[in-house]
């Protein structure tokens, strides 16, 4: 019995003794620092909290290169509503650079989140996303909206639109000045009387009156008013203006161009349409050209309102550039003579 127990014990210990006699395994290799560039952004999200509408948010992101080779930033691409002012293209190993971005909050309201995509030669992170966050708040509302439309304003007739500027946080402020943005506008402003105010709104309320004067030039209206206030939270309010000023008598098109023509061929006609403003009558007494190579005919389409003027170029006109001035005599006191340039190149 004793010998059997000893034999069994030795059989169990032999594997353990053999394992103990084997040489010890070498320790696991420790990871080494990368030999390439490594991009690290100190703060990927910049949250500016509540900001006044119209404020330009300027975010500066700190970029570190914790690798062993130069970090090359090939491109920084902003999303809609954000612009990149500047960024460091090369950051040495162990060095620090920056990416500067800006968001103009004029066109936003409420919470916004704008991304900036950074592309570099870091093989592990070739693209890094940065985020600019804010809650854009309008401390001055424009009622009904920050846009004035002057559609088809006639020369000789003034047009006026009114808006209200209303505090959203019960604050008291004043309008100091209004910059018309180079437009032809006359602008006045005043605080609203109690019976004129927007109901259930406290704080300052002002009326803004914008007029396109009767002597405004013909053309497109596309400016922005900059309203300066004493409010520390809304020092400037932007109001867009859109529309156009047109002549009481319209000529479409505003020139006649026959292009390149052959002198010995029948050229044909180019047609103008003259439209009078509603509510008045206009007569066309004659249409003359100062070049005998051209002739004109007036055709009434709607008495007192609409006319067609057909300009014909005669065959056999001298070769070269032919130019003329078409003068159309009308009974309209605001546009007694309509002048239209005429041209052709004769071969």
Order of alpha helices (4+ residues) and beta strands (2+ residues): alpha-beta-beta-beta-beta-beta-beta-beta-beta-beta-beta-beta-beta-beta-beta-beta-beta-beta-beta-beta-beta-beta-beta-beta-beta-beta
